[in-house]
Amino acid sequence: MFEHKTTGRLLTVATYIIAIILFFPIFWMVLTSFKTEAIAFAFPPKLVFTPTLDNWRLALSDPFSKHLTNTVIIVGISTIAALVIGLPAAYSFAFYPTKRSDFTLMWMMSTRMLPPVGVIVPLFVIFRDLNLNDRHLGLILLYTAMNLPLVVWMMRSFLLDIPYETLEAARIDGATLLQEMRYIVLPLVRPGLMATALLSVIFAWNEFFFAFNLTASDAAPLSVFLSSFKTSEGLFWAKMSAAGTVAVLPVVIAGWVAQRQLVQGLTMGAVK
């Protein structure tokens, strides 16, 4: 009994230590956002200083709001599109597999393993010829294709946890395919759907390489805006920290609000 309590306490302490280590970069970014550029570069770092809101005024200025709007539009539409396209595909792979289903799934996942630098040139040429450079539609299509393998793989694993007899019973009762999806499938995989949607949002929200090379100003997301704080005059740590704090805040809040559904979705099927 004593050994069990000691082990539990050690695991609790270890958990807090890991949490502090993982949270410290975010804490330091927030702290730096209230410093002047001179104090931000001071060594050793200063923990006691007079805070300033100048960096936050710049972070919330018109350029930031424009790039935030671009990010919300691109990420939101691409995530919805990936779910709308990927869910029926995952349903087909889960309940109507063919001889080449495994090969197709592996091929889809292999596209996620391609190094971005290896495909940026043909993508740039395609975007140029289709007049998609620096346009919302271009990144929406790209991010949809980028997240589609993730959606198909994750939703397929969640759908496989649904007893097929449940679907058969609904069909015997006369349910159509749309009714089956709406009243049977979606309610049962809702936690997994939310987890998949949140991961898709995070991947699209954090993407930088393609956005930096395929946009200029009109459709540039927040990730490109943050890179503008590195100029020929130097790196503006304090201003970048303020803008970065505001940039990561929506994703952090979304993850915190949906943490129960996220954990439940990611652990579906873990215990039989």
C-alpha positions in Angstrom: 0.0 0.0 0.0 2.8 2.4 0.9 4.7 1.6 -2.3 1.6 2.2 -4.3 1.1 5.7 -2.7 4.8 6.5 -3.2 4.6 5.5 -6.9 1.5 7.6 -7.4 3.1 10.7 -5.8 6.3 10.3 -7.9 4.2 10.0 -11.1 2.3 13.2 -10.0 5.5 15.1 -9.4 6.9 13.9 -12.7 3.7 15.0 -14.5 4.0 18.5 -13.0 7.6 18.7 -14.0 7.0 17.7 -17.6 4.0 20.1 -17.8 6.1 23.0 -16.5 8.9 22.2 -19.0 6.4 22.0 -21.9 4.6 25.2 -20.8 7.7 27.3 -20.2 8.3 28.4 -23.8 4.8 29.7 -24.0 5.2 31.5 -20.6 8.5 33.0 -21.8 6.9 34.2 -25.1 4.1 35.9 -23.2 6.5 37.4 -20.8 8.7 38.7 -23.6 5.7 40.3 -25.3 5.6 42.9 -22.5 9.3 43.8 -22.7 11.0 46.4 -24.8 13.3 45.2 -27.6 16.4 46.1 -25.5 15.2 44.2 -22.4 14.1 41.2 -24.6 17.8 40.9 -25.8 19.3 41.5 -22.4 21.6 38.8 -21.1 21.2 37.5 -18.5 17.4 37.7 -19.0 15.6 40.2 -16.8 12.6 38.9 -14.9 11.9 42.2 -13.2 11.1 45.0 -15.6 8.5 47.7 -16.4 5.9 46.2 -18.7 4.9 47.9 -21.9 1.9 47.4 -24.2 3.5 48.9 -27.3 4.1 45.5 -28.8 0.5 44.4 -28.2 -0.7 47.6 -30.0 1.4 46.6 -33.0 0.2 43.0 -32.8 -3.4 44.1 -32.9 -3.0 46.6 -35.6 -4.5 46.5 -39.1 -1.8 44.2 -40.7 -2.4 41.6 -38.0 -6.2 41.6 -38.3 -5.9 41.2 -42.0 -3.6 38.2 -41.7 -5.8 36.8 -38.9 -8.9 37.0 -41.2 -6.9 35.3 -44.0 -6.0 32.5 -41.6 -9.5 31.9 -40.3 -10.9 31.8 -43.8 -8.3 29.5 -45.2 -8.1 27.1 -42.2 -11.9 27.1 -41.6 -12.9 26.3 -45.2 -10.1 23.8 -45.8 -10.9 21.9 -42.6 -14.6 21.7 -43.4 -13.8 20.6 -47.0 -11.4 17.9 -45.8 -14.0 16.6 -43.4 -16.8 16.6 -46.0 -14.6 14.8 -48.6 -12.7 12.5 -46.1 -15.7 11.2 -44.1 -17.4 9.5 -47.0 -14.1 8.1 -48.1 -13.3 6.8 -44.6 -16.8 5.3 -44.5 -16.1 3.4 -47.8 -12.7 2.2 -46.6 -14.2 1.0 -43.3 -17.3 -0.8 -44.4 -16.8 -1.5 -48.1 -13.0 -2.4 -48.4 -11.6 -3.7 -51.7 -8.5 -5.6 -52.5 -6.6 -2.4 -53.1 -7.9 -0.5 -50.1 -4.8 -1.1 -48.0 -2.6 0.0 -50.9 -4.7 3.2 -51.4 -4.6 4.0 -47.8 -0.8 3.6 -47.7 -0.4 5.7 -50.8 -2.5 8.5 -49.3 -0.5 8.5 -46.1 2.8 8.5 -48.1 1.8 11.9 -49.6 2.2 13.3 -46.0 5.8 12.0 -46.0 6.9 14.0 -49.0 9.3 16.8 -48.1 7.7 20.1 -48.9 10.8 21.4 -50.6 10.6 18.6 -53.1 7.1 19.6 -54.4 7.2 23.4 -54.0 8.5 24.0 -57.6 5.8 22.0 -59.4 3.2 23.5 -57.0 4.4 27.0 -57.8 4.2 26.4 -61.5 0.7 25.0 -61.2 -0.5 27.9 -59.0 1.1 30.4 -61.4 -0.6 28.8 -64.5 -4.0 28.6 -62.7 -3.6 32.1 -61.3 -3.8 30.8 -57.7 -0.7 32.5 -56.3 -1.5 34.8 -53.4 -5.2 33.8 -53.4 -7.3 32.2 -50.7 -8.5 29.5 -53.0 -5.0 28.3 -53.7 -4.2 27.6 -50.0 -7.7 26.3 -49.3 -7.2 23.6 -52.0 -3.7 22.9 -50.9 -4.5 22.6 -47.2 -7.6 20.4 -48.0 -5.4 18.0 -49.9 -2.7 18.2 -47.1 -5.2 17.2 -44.4 -7.3 14.7 -46.4 -5.0 11.7 -45.6 -5.2 12.5 -41.9 -9.0 12.8 -42.0 -9.4 9.5 -43.9 -7.0 7.5 -41.7 -8.4 8.8 -38.4 -12.0 8.7 -39.3 -11.6 5.2 -40.7 -10.2 4.0 -37.4 -13.1 5.6 -35.5 -15.7 4.1 -37.9 -14.3 0.6 -37.5 -15.3 0.8 -33.8 -19.0 1.0 -34.8 -20.6 -2.4 -34.7 -21.7 -3.2 -38.3 -24.8 -4.8 -36.8 -25.9 -1.3 -35.8 -25.8 -0.2 -39.4 -27.6 -3.3 -40.6 -30.4 -2.8 -38.0 -30.9 0.8 -39.3 -31.1 -0.4 -42.9 -33.6 -3.0 -42.0 -35.7 -0.3 -40.4 -35.6 1.5 -43.8 -33.0 4.1 -43.1 -31.4 5.7 -46.2 -27.6 6.3 -46.5 -28.0 9.9 -45.5 -30.2 9.0 -42.5 -27.7 6.4 -41.5 -24.9 8.9 -41.6 -26.9 11.6 -39.8 -28.6 9.6 -37.0 -26.2 6.6 -36.5 -22.7 7.3 -37.7 -22.1 10.9 -36.9 -23.5 10.7 -33.3 -21.3 7.7 -32.6 -18.1 9.2 -34.0 -18.7 12.7 -32.8 -15.7 12.7 -30.4 -13.4 11.3 -33.1 -14.7 13.9 -35.6 -14.0 16.7 -33.2 -10.5 15.4 -32.6 -9.8 15.0 -36.3 -11.1 18.5 -37.0 -9.0 20.1 -34.2 -5.8 18.3 -35.5 -6.6 19.5 -39.0 -7.0 23.0 -37.8 -3.7 22.9 -35.9 -1.8 21.5 -38.9 -3.2 24.1 -41.3 -2.9 27.0 -38.7 0.8 26.3 -38.2 1.8 25.6 -41.8 4.4 28.1 -43.0 6.5 26.8 -45.9 3.8 26.6 -48.6 2.1 29.8 -47.4 5.4 31.7 -47.4 6.3 30.6 -51.0 2.8 30.7 -52.5 1.5 34.0 -51.0 2.7 37.6 -50.9 0.3 39.9 -49.1 -3.4 39.5 -50.1 -3.8 35.9 -48.9 -0.8 35.6 -46.5 -1.8 33.9 -43.2 -0.5 34.6 -39.7 2.5 32.3 -40.1 3.8 34.5 -42.9 3.1 37.7 -41.0 5.1 36.5 -38.0 8.2 36.0 -40.3 8.0 39.7 -41.2 9.5 40.6 -37.8 12.8 39.3 -39.0 14.2 42.0 -41.2 17.6 43.4 -42.4 17.6 45.5 -39.2 17.4 42.5 -37.0 15.0 40.2 -35.2 12.3 42.0 -33.2 11.8 39.5 -30.4 9.3 41.4 -28.3 7.0 42.4 -31.2 7.2 38.8 -32.6 6.3 37.4 -29.1 3.2 39.6 -28.8 2.0 38.7 -32.3 2.9 35.0 -31.7 0.9 35.0 -28.4 -2.2 36.3 -30.2 -1.6 33.9 -33.0 -1.5 30.8 -30.9 -4.3 31.9 -28.5 -7.2 30.7 -30.7 -5.8 27.2 -31.1 -4.9 27.0 -27.3 -8.4 28.0 -26.4 -10.0 25.6 -28.8 -7.9 22.8 -27.5 -8.7 23.7 -23.9 -12.4 23.9 -24.6 -12.5 20.6 -26.5 -10.0 18.7 -24.4 -12.5 16.2 -23.1 -13.8 15.4 -26.7 -10.2 15.4 -27.9 -9.0 12.9 -25.4 -12.1 10.8 -25.9 -11.7 10.9 -29.6 -8.0 10.0 -29.6 -8.6 7.1 -27.3 -11.6 5.6 -29.1 -11.0 1.9 -29.6 -8.0 1.8 -27.2 -9.9 -0.4 -24.8 -12.0 -3.3 -26.1 
